[in-house]
């Protein structure tokens, strides 16, 4: 297990980082409280099943009351709206991860030169453990992990070992650009969980990606 993984798991155990479905719902509620009930949207193009699946998935994301500020709640991160949309689509498809978290504390492993090791990155980790009903344990006995990182341009994945370590370095997924439509994440996650090969067809981008990309760019400019 890498030092970064050990640190993150320790933060979760100590309650310093909030993860899991309750956190996903709380983040969704927080954004709806700030920006309005933005998730449900009418479908005008029934010829595009990926867009329709995306909208259906977000429509069923439960509406929750925003948590009290005194409750344990992480600071909102610029990529939270996208990861929340992905979690909503996965949950609607019956593929809610066993655990997940978002962070801005990991050392940026893509930075080179004099700043190497001195900046952090945004990331999200989605974990399906071996006892998840969607996991084909003949292919992945201990489950799989999906990873989203900025400034990486694609999602990544890797199978897991018994105690949560990854079996290998995460592999980039050609089919999942960093802002890919959440409906496509569902398709790829279902394939990987079933033990199939990673799809290679590139999926369409999320409809809201430009505004979230702008927020991420603003965050990066302050690093």
C-alpha positions in Angstrom: 0.0 0.0 0.0 1.4 3.4 -1.0 2.0 6.1 1.7 -0.7 8.3 0.1 -3.3 5.4 0.2 -2.4 4.7 3.9 -2.8 8.4 4.7 -6.2 8.7 3.0 -7.5 5.5 4.6 -6.3 6.8 8.0 -8.1 10.1 7.4 -11.3 8.2 6.7 -10.9 6.0 9.8 -10.3 9.1 12.0 -13.3 10.9 10.5 -11.2 13.6 8.9 -12.5 12.8 5.4 -16.1 12.0 4.6 -16.9 9.3 2.0 -19.6 7.0 0.9 -23.3 7.3 -0.2 -24.3 9.7 2.6 -21.5 12.1 1.6 -22.6 11.9 -2.0 -26.1 12.8 -1.1 -24.9 15.6 1.2 -22.8 17.1 -1.5 -25.7 16.9 -4.0 -28.0 18.6 -1.4 -25.3 21.3 -0.8 -25.1 22.1 -4.5 -28.9 22.1 -5.0 -29.2 24.4 -2.0 -26.7 26.8 -3.6 -27.7 26.5 -7.3 -31.2 25.2 -7.3 -32.8 21.9 -8.4 -30.6 21.5 -11.5 -30.4 17.7 -11.9 -33.7 16.7 -13.5 -33.9 17.9 -17.1 -36.4 17.2 -19.9 -35.4 14.9 -22.7 -35.8 16.4 -26.1 -33.7 14.0 -28.2 -34.9 10.5 -27.7 -32.5 9.4 -30.5 -29.6 9.7 -28.0 -30.0 6.9 -25.4 -26.8 7.9 -23.6 -28.1 11.4 -22.9 -31.5 9.9 -21.9 -29.9 7.5 -19.5 -27.8 10.3 -18.0 -30.8 12.4 -17.3 -32.8 9.5 -15.9 -30.0 8.6 -13.6 -29.7 12.2 -12.2 -33.5 12.5 -11.9 -33.7 9.7 -9.3 -30.8 11.1 -7.2 -32.5 11.6 -3.8 -33.1 15.1 -2.7 -31.8 15.7 0.8 -31.6 18.6 3.2 -28.3 20.3 3.3 -26.4 19.1 6.4 -25.8 21.5 9.4 -22.5 23.3 9.2 -21.7 21.8 12.6 -21.9 18.3 11.1 -18.7 16.7 9.8 -18.7 17.9 6.2 -15.7 18.4 3.9 -15.1 21.7 2.1 -16.7 21.6 -1.3 -14.2 20.8 -4.1 -14.5 22.1 -7.7 -14.9 18.6 -9.1 -17.6 17.6 -6.6 -20.6 18.3 -9.0 -19.2 16.0 -11.6 -18.4 13.2 -9.2 -21.8 13.6 -7.6 -23.4 13.2 -11.1 -21.3 10.1 -11.7 -22.3 8.6 -8.3 -26.0 9.4 -9.1 -25.8 7.5 -12.4 -24.0 4.5 -10.9 -26.5 4.3 -8.0 -29.5 4.5 -10.3 -28.0 1.6 -12.3 -27.5 -0.5 -9.2 -23.7 0.0 -9.2 -23.3 2.3 -6.2 -19.6 1.9 -5.1 -18.8 0.2 -1.7 -17.0 3.4 -0.8 -15.7 6.5 -2.4 -14.0 9.8 -1.6 -12.8 13.0 -3.2 -9.7 14.9 -2.2 -7.4 17.9 -3.0 -4.6 16.7 -0.7 -2.8 14.1 -2.8 0.7 15.1 -4.1 0.4 15.9 -7.8 2.2 13.0 -9.5 2.0 14.7 -12.9 4.1 17.7 -11.9 7.7 17.7 -13.1 10.6 20.1 -12.8 11.3 22.3 -9.8 7.7 22.1 -8.5 7.6 18.3 -8.4 6.3 17.1 -5.1 5.3 20.6 -4.0 1.7 20.8 -5.5 -1.4 18.8 -4.9 -4.0 17.4 -7.3 -7.8 16.9 -7.3 -8.9 13.3 -7.3 -11.8 10.9 -6.7 -11.6 7.2 -5.8 -14.5 4.9 -6.4 -14.1 1.4 -4.8 -16.1 -1.8 -5.4 -15.1 -4.3 -2.8 -15.1 -8.1 -3.5 -18.5 -8.6 -1.7 -20.3 -6.1 -4.0 -23.0 -7.9 -5.9 -21.9 -6.5 -9.2 -18.3 -7.8 -8.9 -17.5 -11.0 -10.8 -15.2 -12.5 -8.2 -13.9 -15.1 -10.7 -12.3 -12.2 -12.5 -11.7 -9.7 -9.6 -11.8 -11.6 -6.3 -11.2 -8.4 -4.3 -13.0 -5.9 -6.5 -11.9 -3.0 -8.5 -11.1 0.7 -8.2 -11.9 3.6 -10.5 -9.7 6.7 -10.2 -10.3 10.3 -11.5 -7.4 12.7 -11.2 -6.7 16.2 -12.4 -4.7 17.0 -14.4 -5.0 13.5 -16.0 -7.1 13.5 -19.1 -8.8 10.1 -18.6 -10.2 8.0 -15.8 -8.1 5.1 -14.7 -8.9 1.7 -13.1 -7.1 -1.3 -11.4 -8.1 -4.5 -9.7 -7.7 -4.7 -5.9 -5.8 -6.9 -3.5 -7.4 -8.4 -0.4 -6.6 -5.5 1.9 -7.4 -2.7 -0.5 -4.1 -2.2 -2.2 -4.1 -2.0 -6.0 -2.7 -5.0 -7.8 -0.9 -2.7 -10.3 -0.6 0.9 -11.4 -4.0 2.2 -12.5 -4.6 1.8 -16.3 -5.9 4.7 -18.3 -9.3 4.2 -19.9 -9.5 5.5 -23.5 -13.3 5.4 -23.3 -13.5 7.7 -20.3 -12.2 11.2 -20.9 -12.0 13.1 -17.6 -15.4 14.8 -18.2 -17.1 11.9 -19.9 -20.9 11.6 -19.5 -21.8 9.8 -16.3 -23.9 7.3 -18.3 -20.8 6.2 -20.1 -19.0 5.7 -16.7 -21.9 3.3 -15.9 -21.4 1.3 -19.0 -17.6 1.0 -18.5 -17.9 0.3 -14.8 -20.4 -2.5 -15.4 -18.1 -4.1 -18.1 -15.1 -4.0 -15.8 -17.0 -5.3 -12.8 -18.2 -8.2 -14.9 -14.6 -9.1 -15.8 -14.8 -7.9 -19.4 -12.1 -6.0 -21.3 -12.0 -2.2 -21.0 -14.1 -0.6 -23.7 -12.1 1.5 -26.1 -14.8 3.7 -27.8 -14.6 7.2 -26.6 -17.8 8.4 -24.8 -19.4 11.9 -25.1 -18.7 14.6 -22.6 -20.9 15.6 -19.7 -23.2 18.5 -20.6 -22.1 20.5 -17.6 -18.3 20.0 -18.1 -17.4 23.5 -19.1 -18.4 25.2 -15.9 -16.9 22.6 -13.7 -13.7 22.7 -15.8 -13.6 26.5 -15.2 -13.8 25.9 -11.5 -11.0 23.3 -11.6 -8.9 25.7 -13.7 -9.4 28.4 -11.1 -8.4 26.0 -8.3 -5.3 25.0 -10.2 -4.3 28.6 -10.8 -4.1 29.1 -7.0 -1.8 26.1 -6.5 
